[in-house]
Amino acid sequence: MHRTPLAALHQALGARTAPFAGWEMPIQYSGIVDEHRTVRTAAGLFDLSHMGELWFTGAGAGDALAYALTTDPRTLAIGRAHYAMICHPTGGILDDLVVYRLGETRFLVVPNAGNRETVAAAMHARTAGYAVTMDDRSLATALIAVQGPHAVEIVTPHVAGADPAALAYYGCTDAVLAGAPGMLARTGYTGEDGFELFVPWEAAAGVWTALLASGAAHGLKPVGLGARDTLRLEAGMPLYGQELTADTTPFEAGLGRVVKLAKPGDFVGRAALAAQAEPTRRLVGLTLRDRGIARAGMPIFLAGEETPVGMVTSGTSSPTLGVAIAMAYLPLAQADVGSRVEIAIRESRAAAEVVPLPFYKRSTQPRNRT
Amino acid sequence: MSIPEGLQYSVEHEWLRLDGDIGTIGITQYAAEQVSDIVFVDLPAVGATLTQGKPFGAIESVKAVSELFAPVSGTIIEVNTTLGDTPEAISNDAYGAGWLVKVKLSAPDEAAGLMDAAGYARHLGQ
């Protein structure tokens, strides 16, 4: 079991921890609902050091990533990031990731913790013929996120060599973070404005402690993976292992925009993905009209029918909206907003309605949203 | 950690308050703290039958579902309907306002197999 460099601090903060993707991670501190609301109204501090960090450098880095991934990182300006997929040759999703461009020939790819090794192996194999070097820095890099409307004020005093307020949404830059050399990005997974701070493993405790100490005056609290999950679900963001699997395609997940079929050169999965661009089912948002909470794995039916037409991939009671929300795959005929279905919850069925995603959208957007 | 005397406890962290052959059932404060942030309680209707050791409902947090297991067998004669609007009563007052159901026991001898407060404290490792 891996432990992040902040494990002792989490323990001192009274965190409840659990194994997640091979890591002992904080699930909650003050409580999931309290932490969730803190991120929506002030800001939360997250230890995401379990995430992977794969660096690609060399004259062929852009071409290599364009071949390995569904997007075209060659089109990224230096100091910009984008969301991408790495697909199997079948078109199924191997992982979703964020690609950051820090230089002409220098990129960072951040996969999910649970997929880090398979993504690293696939990237190693797929980029072998290119003038590029892959450096897996996952176990030497800590990732600390500050997410919420107060994030700019909280992060700014600890940044040298860059101006957080001037960093655009999905912007990234090298910077000195609480005295440590690192990378600052205006990215996140909560539906709020915020930053992700990539710092050396040994600097993580100092960065975390400095942020928490000065951020408390702005309402900053530590937030665990429990609230991270409810936050991303309200924001309609898919999670690998739930909405995204080897058996789902980016088009079914509504992520066709990150599959650049027209980019120059071949890429892994292209032929299969080109044939999947018109899916027969789609990822939808659902709200329950009856009492109850839909959970992952619960089957979905048309009223009165006995054969399921879909399955819930994630579900919770939305702390912000006060209703039960879920994501699910449904056939196109049932996937339009307003469509009514039934979800089997234990012994009974609850009525649910297809609603637009995301369930929650923050009222003010940082500029230059991409 | 509150473990009141005079109640009986199951290994699944339910409590039972006996009054003749009528039993009131809830979950312990320990269980409520483990669930945390209780947002929904799924209980059967009056007239439903419980079987000792079998699931009869669920308590849900934003994160997870926890099944409820019947500490005794019987027929439900009353359900705490106030929990529909205030499920947090279970966290705030597990042994009082947070009670779940009242049952008429069908096999009163079953209660003898439950733990007393001291036994439950040992079960929790206290």
Interface residues (C-beta under 8 A of the other chain):
Chain A: I27 Q28 G31 I32 V33 H36 G226 D229 T230 R291 G292 I293 R295 T316 S317 P319 A324 I345 R346
Chain B: S36 D37 V39 F40 D42 A58 E60 S61 V62 K63 V65 G84
